[in-house]
């Protein structure tokens, strides 16, 4: 998927190591943080941005977590920033949402996301495969 496709979905994904890298992104109306508590402090609202945190750990990628992630991405206002430490989990969650929203098969997700970092991480790749349309 190109950056234009993400723009149409009004989703931005990023990895960050410092809170200010995320907070300097202009135009976001929603922020979903995937990092553990204590790594960043995600208030309910920040400077007019609706915020939420869902811990996405490669050790606990199940159907319930997928449902929670998709629900939060659906609920939060767009444009939406999805963030994690490296960007891989954020991108995975965006693809999970897009696959569910559009009914994409895993093969279609692979085609559209060719070359992205999350594809080299088997737990993330397998999680999206299990959640994609047959």
Sine and cosine of phi, psi and omega as CSV:
sin_phi,cos_phi,sin_psi,cos_psi,sin_omega,cos_omega
0.00,0.00,0.70,-0.72,-0.01,-1.00
-0.99,0.10,0.20,-0.98,0.06,-1.00
-0.88,0.47,-0.45,0.89,0.05,-1.00
-0.91,0.42,-0.62,0.79,0.03,-1.00
-0.91,0.41,-0.67,0.74,0.06,-1.00
-0.90,0.44,-0.60,0.80,0.04,-1.00
-0.88,0.47,-0.64,0.76,0.03,-1.00
-0.89,0.46,-0.59,0.81,0.03,-1.00
-0.98,0.19,-0.20,0.98,-0.03,-1.00
0.87,0.49,0.70,0.71,0.04,-1.00
-0.81,-0.59,0.71,-0.70,0.10,-1.00
-0.85,-0.53,0.73,-0.69,0.05,-1.00
-0.90,-0.43,0.54,-0.84,0.04,-1.00
-0.39,-0.92,0.39,-0.92,0.19,-0.98
-0.95,-0.32,0.55,-0.84,0.03,-1.00
-0.49,-0.87,0.46,-0.89,0.05,-1.00
-0.94,-0.35,-0.32,0.95,-0.03,-1.00
-0.80,-0.60,0.68,-0.73,-0.04,-1.00
-0.82,0.58,-0.63,0.78,-0.08,-1.00
-0.91,0.42,-0.40,0.92,0.05,-1.00
-0.90,0.44,-0.58,0.81,0.03,-1.00
-0.98,0.21,-0.70,0.71,-0.12,-0.99
-0.93,0.37,-0.30,0.95,0.03,-1.00
-0.99,0.10,-0.08,1.00,0.01,-1.00
-0.97,0.24,0.89,-0.46,-0.06,-1.00
-1.00,0.09,0.48,-0.88,0.14,-0.99
1.00,-0.04,-0.20,0.98,0.00,-1.00
-0.95,0.31,0.66,-0.75,0.10,-0.99
-0.95,-0.31,-0.25,0.97,0.03,-1.00
-0.65,-0.76,0.49,-0.87,0.02,-1.00
-0.65,-0.76,0.85,-0.52,0.10,-0.99
-0.93,-0.37,0.92,-0.40,0.04,-1.00
-0.99,-0.11,0.70,-0.72,-0.01,-1.00
-0.95,-0.30,0.16,0.99,-0.06,-1.00
-1.00,-0.03,0.40,-0.92,0.01,-1.00
-0.92,0.39,0.45,-0.90,0.09,-1.00
-0.83,0.56,0.61,-0.79,-0.02,-1.00
0.99,-0.11,-0.42,0.91,0.06,-1.00
-0.98,0.22,-0.71,0.71,0.16,-0.99
-0.64,-0.77,0.41,-0.91,0.03,-1.00
-0.98,-0.19,0.91,-0.41,-0.04,-1.00
-0.95,-0.30,0.97,-0.26,0.04,-1.00
-0.97,0.24,0.15,-0.99,0.06,-1.00
-0.91,0.41,-0.60,0.80,0.08,-1.00
-0.66,-0.76,0.61,-0.79,0.06,-1.00
-0.66,-0.76,0.90,-0.43,0.06,-1.00
0.77,0.64,0.68,0.74,0.02,-1.00
0.99,0.10,0.01,1.00,-0.01,-1.00
-0.99,-0.16,0.80,-0.61,0.10,-0.99
-0.96,0.28,0.76,-0.64,-0.11,-0.99
-0.84,-0.55,0.46,-0.89,0.07,-1.00
-0.44,-0.90,0.40,-0.92,0.06,-1.00
-0.79,-0.62,0.73,-0.68,0.16,-0.99
-0.76,-0.66,0.87,-0.49,0.01,-1.00
-0.96,0.29,0.90,-0.45,0.06,-1.00
-0.92,-0.40,0.96,-0.27,-0.01,-1.00
-0.92,-0.40,0.71,-0.70,0.03,-1.00
-0.84,0.55,-0.29,0.96,0.01,-1.00
-0.99,0.11,-0.17,0.99,-0.12,-0.99
-0.65,-0.76,0.77,0.64,-0.04,-1.00
-1.00,-0.10,1.00,-0.08,-0.04,-1.00
-0.80,-0.60,-0.03,-1.00,-0.04,-1.00
-0.89,0.46,-0.63,0.77,0.00,-1.00
-0.89,0.45,-0.66,0.75,0.03,-1.00
-0.91,0.41,-0.65,0.76,0.04,-1.00
-0.86,0.50,-0.70,0.72,0.02,-1.00
-0.88,0.47,-0.67,0.74,0.01,-1.00
-0.90,0.43,-0.69,0.72,0.01,-1.00
-0.88,0.47,-0.76,0.65,-0.01,-1.00
-0.88,0.47,-0.65,0.76,0.02,-1.00
-0.88,0.47,-0.70,0.71,0.00,-1.00
-0.92,0.39,-0.67,0.74,0.03,-1.00
-0.89,0.45,-0.64,0.77,0.04,-1.00
-0.91,0.41,-0.67,0.74,-0.08,-1.00
-0.95,0.32,-0.66,0.75,-0.10,-0.99
-0.94,0.33,0.57,-0.82,-0.01,-1.00
-0.93,0.38,0.45,-0.89,0.03,-1.00
-0.96,-0.29,0.48,-0.88,-0.01,1.00
-0.89,0.45,0.61,-0.79,-0.09,-1.00
-0.87,-0.48,0.73,-0.68,0.12,-0.99
-0.99,-0.17,0.79,-0.61,0.12,-0.99
-0.92,-0.40,0.83,-0.55,-0.09,-1.00
-0.76,-0.65,0.48,-0.88,0.14,-0.99
-0.47,-0.88,-0.08,-1.00,-0.08,-1.00
-0.92,0.40,-0.69,0.73,-0.09,-1.00
-0.94,-0.34,-0.32,0.95,-0.07,-1.00
0.98,-0.20,-0.31,0.95,-0.05,-1.00
-0.92,0.40,-0.74,0.68,0.01,-1.00
-0.92,0.39,-0.61,0.80,0.02,-1.00
-0.88,0.47,-0.72,0.70,0.02,-1.00
-0.90,0.44,-0.66,0.75,0.03,-1.00
-0.86,0.52,-0.71,0.70,-0.02,-1.00
-0.92,0.40,-0.61,0.79,0.06,-1.00
-0.89,0.45,-0.68,0.73,0.02,-1.00
-0.92,0.40,-0.60,0.80,0.04,-1.00
-0.87,0.50,-0.73,0.68,0.03,-1.00
-0.88,0.48,-0.75,0.67,-0.04,-1.00
-0.89,0.45,-0.67,0.74,0.02,-1.00
-0.87,0.49,-0.70,0.71,0.00,-1.00
-0.92,0.39,-0.70,0.72,-0.05,-1.00
-0.88,0.47,-0.66,0.75,-0.09,-1.00
-0.98,-0.18,-0.03,1.00,-0.02,-1.00
0.93,0.37,0.52,0.86,-0.04,-1.00
-0.95,0.30,0.61,-0.79,0.16,-0.99
-0.96,0.26,0.27,-0.96,0.05,-1.00
-0.89,0.45,-0.60,0.80,0.03,-1.00
-0.87,0.49,-0.64,0.77,0.03,-1.00
-0.92,0.40,-0.66,0.75,0.04,-1.00
-0.88,0.48,-0.70,0.72,0.03,-1.00
-0.87,0.50,-0.68,0.73,0.00,-1.00
-0.88,0.47,-0.72,0.70,-0.07,-1.00
-0.96,0.27,-0.45,0.89,-0.08,-1.00
-0.96,-0.29,0.29,0.96,-0.05,-1.00
-0.75,0.66,0.75,-0.66,0.07,-1.00
1.00,0.01,-0.10,1.00,-0.02,-1.00
-0.97,0.23,0.49,-0.87,-0.12,-0.99
-0.87,0.49,-0.57,0.82,-0.05,-1.00
-0.89,0.46,-0.41,0.91,-0.01,-1.00
-0.93,0.37,-0.35,0.94,0.02,-1.00
-1.00,0.00,0.08,1.00,-0.01,-1.00
-0.92,-0.40,0.99,-0.13,-0.11,-0.99
-0.77,0.64,-0.66,0.75,0.00,-1.00
-0.88,0.48,-0.64,0.76,0.00,-1.00
-0.94,0.35,-0.71,0.71,0.00,-1.00
-0.88,0.48,-0.71,0.71,0.00,-1.00
-0.91,0.42,-0.57,0.82,0.02,-1.00
-0.89,0.45,-0.72,0.70,0.02,-1.00
-0.91,0.40,-0.62,0.78,0.02,-1.00
-0.86,0.51,-0.69,0.72,-0.01,-1.00
-0.92,0.39,-0.45,0.89,-0.09,-1.00
-1.00,-0.08,-0.28,0.96,-0.07,-1.00
-0.97,0.26,0.36,-0.93,0.02,-1.00
-0.90,0.43,0.53,-0.85,0.03,-1.00
-0.98,0.21,0.00,0.00,0.00,0.00
